[in-house]
């Protein structure tokens, strides 16, 4: 079968693309996490299996999903019509169980998350997220549809937080980023070139690139290119030494977008928003 349940090296679902042979590991009950992506025989994603085994710790690796916010809110509180709702950093989608199914054409998988009593206590809007992951030849295509299932306008942000393997942080570099960026460590504008020099020391910054962004591993010659589509076209770069990984993340809006209004997305009742991005390997 194309989609099978496996127990080693940890419980997950295993998807094999029928033509490319590329593979995904999926853990739907842990935030709809894609924990592995083998492309052209190479494992592209970084995944800390030891940390994953401790449910009290946040996951380091795979492709966590950020919804309904990216980053954090002041005091970790969302205010709606004068009522305060506790909403932690990056939202709740990365912590909740998702539903998994094979796409009709068997080209990939679909993960679905719907609102519940638990989500409504933190984000008072009924919703449904549908995320399709297709590991086509030398690329991973990701399509997301956000549905407003309620009867009021729904504000939100969406992002992905993928961790990518690199052989050595000092030999990793990025191209295609804008000249200036927002340094999340001090929330001040900075020169992107200066931030890139600090990859081995740890960075966290947001750029608004005009086109594709490439992560290049000079030690192996492997290039990973993020191809954006608006509005999922902001790029966040994050490293956490000594981990040999770089996060290259597509976001729809910056931190606190639901407060500032900067690139805040709003869906009318019954409406939906399509989001897409693509990672290619060469």
PAVEX-666198 format. One record per residue (C-alpha): x, y, z; residue in one letter. Coordinates in Angstrom, 2 decimals, decimal comma, always signed. Each point is the difference from the previous one (the first is absolute). Layout:
<nodes>
> X:Y:Z:a;
...
</nodes>
This chain:
<nodes>
> +0,00:+0,00:+0,00:x;
> +1,00:+3,62:-0,51:x;
> -0,88:+1,01:+3,59:x;
> +0,89:-2,41:+2,79:x;
> +0,17:+0,17:+3,78:x;
> +3,41:-0,77:+1,49:x;
> +1,42:-0,28:+3,51:x;
> +3,72:+0,59:-0,58:x;
> +2,01:+2,06:+0,66:x;
> -3,13:+1,54:+1,62:x;
> -3,72:-0,34:-0,65:x;
> -0,87:+1,75:-3,27:x;
> -1,68:-0,34:-3,37:x;
> +2,25:-0,60:-3,01:x;
> -0,90:+1,35:-3,44:x;
> +1,84:-0,97:-3,20:x;
> -0,65:+1,94:-3,22:x;
> -0,91:-2,45:-2,76:x;
> +2,23:+1,53:-2,69:x;
> +2,80:+1,95:+1,72:x;
> +0,50:-2,52:+2,82:x;
> +0,49:+2,92:+2,38:x;
> -1,36:-0,55:+3,50:x;
> -1,68:+1,80:+2,86:x;
> -0,30:-0,89:+3,67:x;
> -3,15:+1,40:+1,60:x;
> -1,05:+0,18:+3,66:x;
> -3,61:+1,26:-0,15:x;
> -0,62:-0,23:+3,75:x;
> +2,94:+2,36:+0,74:x;
> -1,10:+3,12:-1,82:x;
> -0,31:-1,56:-3,46:x;
> +3,78:-0,07:-0,02:x;
> +1,97:-0,98:-3,08:x;
> +3,03:-1,42:+1,79:x;
> +1,91:-1,30:-3,01:x;
> +0,35:+0,75:-3,71:x;
> +2,31:-2,17:-2,08:x;
> +0,64:+1,62:-3,38:x;
> +2,31:-1,57:-2,56:x;
> +1,23:-2,42:+2,67:x;
> +0,98:+2,80:+2,41:x;
> -1,73:+0,85:+3,29:x;
> -0,78:+3,69:-0,33:x;
> -1,57:+0,67:+3,38:x;
> +1,75:+0,27:+3,34:x;
> -1,77:-1,87:+2,84:x;
> +1,10:-0,34:+3,61:x;
> -1,46:-3,41:+0,83:x;
> +1,24:-0,01:+3,60:x;
> -1,72:+3,30:+0,77:x;
> -3,15:-1,19:-1,80:x;
> -0,12:-2,99:+2,36:x;
> -0,54:+2,40:+2,93:x;
> -3,60:+1,30:-0,33:x;
> +0,69:+2,77:+2,53:x;
> +2,38:+1,71:-2,45:x;
> -0,78:+1,87:-3,19:x;
> +0,93:-1,80:-3,20:x;
> +3,25:+0,95:-1,73:x;
> -0,25:-1,18:-3,58:x;
> -2,30:-0,92:-2,84:x;
> -2,55:+2,55:-1,23:x;
> -2,08:+1,42:+2,88:x;
> -3,10:+2,00:-0,99:x;
> -0,53:+3,55:+1,34:x;
> -3,66:+1,03:+0,37:x;
> -1,89:+2,20:+0,77:x;
> +3,01:+2,21:+0,74:x;
> +3,68:+0,09:-0,89:x;
> +2,27:+1,02:+2,86:x;
> -1,60:+1,28:+3,17:x;
> -2,51:+2,56:+1,24:x;
> +0,54:+2,47:+2,88:x;
> -0,48:-1,97:+3,19:x;
> -0,96:-3,04:-2,10:x;
> -3,54:+1,40:-0,12:x;
> -2,35:+0,51:-2,96:x;
> -2,62:+2,70:+0,55:x;
> -3,29:-0,37:-1,86:x;
> -2,89:+2,39:+0,70:x;
> +1,43:+0,86:+3,40:x;
> +0,47:-3,62:+1,06:x;
> +3,48:-1,41:+0,64:x;
> +0,88:-3,47:-1,32:x;
> +3,25:-1,79:+0,98:x;
> +1,87:-0,76:-3,21:x;
> +3,58:-1,21:+0,26:x;
> +2,86:+0,58:-2,44:x;
> -0,62:-1,30:-3,53:x;
> -3,53:-1,07:+0,94:x;
> -1,34:-3,49:+0,66:x;
> +0,01:-1,81:-3,36:x;
> +3,46:-1,51:+0,58:x;
> -1,17:-1,67:+3,23:x;
> -3,38:-1,47:-0,95:x;
> -0,90:-3,27:-1,74:x;
> -0,85:+0,28:-3,70:x;
> -1,90:-2,35:-2,28:x;
> +2,04:-1,72:-2,74:x;
> -1,14:-1,43:-3,31:x;
> +1,45:-0,89:-3,39:x;
> -0,78:+2,40:-2,85:x;
> -2,37:-1,41:-2,60:x;
> +2,72:-0,15:-2,67:x;
> +2,47:-1,48:+2,53:x;
> +2,50:+2,76:-0,79:x;
> +0,27:+0,97:+3,65:x;
> -1,87:+0,31:+3,27:x;
> -2,52:+2,38:+1,51:x;
> +0,05:+1,07:+3,64:x;
> -3,10:+1,64:+1,50:x;
> -0,51:+1,93:+3,23:x;
> -3,40:+1,33:+1,11:x;
> -0,94:+2,30:+2,84:x;
> -1,06:-1,53:+3,31:x;
> -0,91:+1,10:+3,51:x;
> +3,72:+0,15:+0,78:x;
> +0,82:+2,27:-2,96:x;
> -3,05:+2,24:+0,55:x;
> +1,25:+0,68:+3,54:x;
> +3,15:+1,54:-1,49:x;
> -1,27:+1,23:-3,39:x;
> -3,77:+0,64:-0,10:x;
> -0,48:-0,78:-3,68:x;
> -1,22:-3,28:-1,54:x;
> +2,39:-1,08:-2,75:x;
> +1,31:-2,89:-2,05:x;
> +3,55:-0,38:-1,33:x;
> +0,76:-2,32:-2,91:x;
> +3,66:-0,54:-0,87:x;
> +1,12:-2,03:-3,02:x;
> +3,61:-1,23:-0,21:x;
> +1,27:-1,34:-3,33:x;
> +3,61:-1,30:-0,27:x;
> +0,34:+0,34:-3,78:x;
> +3,31:-0,59:-1,79:x;
> +2,70:+2,05:+1,79:x;
> -2,55:+2,20:+1,76:x;
> -2,60:+0,18:+2,73:x;
> -3,17:+1,86:-0,95:x;
> -2,10:+1,29:+2,89:x;
> -3,56:+1,31:-0,39:x;
> -2,07:+1,28:+2,89:x;
> -3,65:+1,05:+0,07:x;
> -1,31:+1,95:+2,99:x;
> -3,79:-0,03:+0,43:x;
> -2,01:+2,39:+2,16:x;
> -2,82:-2,23:+1,30:x;
> -1,51:+2,68:+2,23:x;
> -2,35:+2,94:-0,42:x;
> +2,47:+2,84:+0,70:x;
> +3,17:+1,23:-1,71:x;
> +3,02:-2,12:+0,99:x;
> +3,48:+1,58:+0,28:x;
> +3,03:-2,27:-0,18:x;
> +3,58:-0,56:-1,03:x;
> +1,51:-3,22:-1,29:x;
> +3,53:-1,29:-0,26:x;
> +2,14:-3,11:-0,30:x;
> +3,11:-0,61:+2,12:x;
> +2,06:-2,59:-1,94:x;
> +3,40:-1,11:+1,29:x;
> +2,52:-0,88:-2,72:x;
> +3,14:-2,08:+0,36:x;
> +3,34:+1,63:-0,74:x;
> +3,38:-1,68:+0,33:x;
> +1,50:+2,92:+1,93:x;
> -1,41:+3,42:+0,89:x;
> +3,16:+1,93:-1,02:x;
> -0,33:-1,52:-3,48:x;
> -3,68:+0,90:-0,41:x;
> -1,06:+3,17:-1,79:x;
> -3,18:+1,57:-1,34:x;
> -0,69:+1,99:-3,13:x;
> -3,01:+1,91:-1,28:x;
> -0,83:+1,81:+3,23:x;
> -0,77:+3,70:+0,17:x;
> +2,75:+2,47:+0,88:x;
> -1,55:+0,78:+3,38:x;
> -1,82:-2,13:+2,53:x;
> -1,70:+0,14:+3,38:x;
> +2,17:-1,52:+2,71:x;
> -2,41:-1,84:+2,31:x;
> +2,60:-0,08:+2,78:x;
> -0,26:+3,76:+0,56:x;
> -2,96:+0,86:-2,31:x;
> +2,15:+2,50:-1,91:x;
> +0,79:+0,31:-3,69:x;
> +3,38:-1,39:-1,03:x;
> +2,16:-0,64:-3,05:x;
> -0,77:-3,51:-1,23:x;
> +3,62:-0,56:-1,00:x;
> +1,08:+0,62:+3,59:x;
> -2,59:-2,46:+1,30:x;
> +1,10:-2,69:-2,45:x;
> +3,54:+0,20:+1,37:x;
> -1,45:-0,98:+3,39:x;
> -1,67:-3,26:-1,12:x;
> +2,50:-2,12:+2,02:x;
> -0,69:+2,11:+3,11:x;
> -3,79:-0,06:-0,22:x;
> -2,37:+2,33:-1,86:x;
> -3,73:+0,71:-0,16:x;
> -1,07:+2,51:-2,63:x;
> -2,77:+0,75:-2,50:x;
> +0,41:+1,14:-3,60:x;
> -2,38:+1,10:-2,70:x;
> +1,68:-1,49:-3,08:x;
> -1,01:+0,81:-3,55:x;
> +0,51:-3,53:-1,31:x;
> +1,27:-3,49:+0,85:x;
> +2,40:-0,49:+2,92:x;
> +2,73:-2,66:-0,13:x;
> +1,75:-1,84:+2,82:x;
> +3,34:-1,29:-1,26:x;
> +2,17:-2,59:+1,75:x;
> +3,48:+0,64:-1,37:x;
> +1,35:-3,22:+1,54:x;
> -2,38:-2,23:-1,99:x;
> -0,94:+2,27:-2,89:x;
> -3,71:-0,48:+0,76:x;
> -2,30:+2,98:-0,57:x;
> -3,48:+0,27:+1,46:x;
> -2,18:+2,71:-1,56:x;
> -3,15:+1,41:+1,60:x;
> -2,42:+1,24:-2,64:x;
> -2,64:+2,26:+1,52:x;
> -3,48:+0,93:-1,07:x;
> -1,71:+3,04:+1,53:x;
> -1,20:+0,39:+2,67:x;
> +2,24:-2,79:+1,38:x;
> +3,06:+1,92:-1,15:x;
> +1,87:+1,24:+3,04:x;
> +3,16:-1,91:+0,97:x;
> +1,23:-0,63:+3,53:x;
> +3,50:-1,39:+0,57:x;
> +0,82:-1,65:+3,33:x;
> +2,98:-1,99:+1,27:x;
> +0,65:-1,56:+3,41:x;
> +3,66:-1,04:+0,34:x;
> +1,44:-2,52:+0,35:x;
> -2,82:-1,67:-1,94:x;
> +1,06:-0,60:-3,61:x;
> -3,18:+1,44:-1,46:x;
> -1,48:+3,17:-1,46:x;
> -3,66:+0,92:+0,17:x;
> -1,23:+1,76:-3,16:x;
> -3,61:+0,82:+0,76:x;
> -2,80:+1,46:-2,15:x;
> -2,37:+2,26:+1,97:x;
> -3,01:+2,06:-1,09:x;
> +0,59:+2,76:+2,54:x;
> +2,55:+1,18:+2,53:x;
> -0,17:-0,47:+3,76:x;
> -3,03:+1,68:+1,61:x;
> -1,70:+0,50:-3,36:x;
> -3,40:-0,49:+1,64:x;
> +0,77:+3,01:+2,23:x;
> +1,84:+2,29:-2,42:x;
> -2,07:-0,86:-3,06:x;
> +3,21:-0,39:-2,05:x;
> -0,92:-2,65:-2,60:x;
> -2,78:-1,34:+2,23:x;
> -2,22:-2,36:-1,98:x;
> -3,76:+0,19:+0,55:x;
> -2,55:-2,50:-1,29:x;
> -3,69:+0,82:-0,30:x;
> -2,52:-2,57:+1,26:x;
> -0,02:-3,04:-2,26:x;
> +3,05:+1,19:-1,94:x;
> +3,29:-1,82:-0,55:x;
> +3,62:+0,98:-0,64:x;
> +2,43:-2,06:-2,08:x;
> +3,71:+0,06:+0,88:x;
> +2,82:-1,67:-1,91:x;
> +3,76:-0,45:+0,04:x;
> +2,50:-2,39:-1,52:x;
> +3,41:-1,27:+1,10:x;
> +2,23:-1,34:-2,77:x;
> +3,31:-1,85:+0,35:x;
> +2,93:+0,13:-2,40:x;
</nodes>
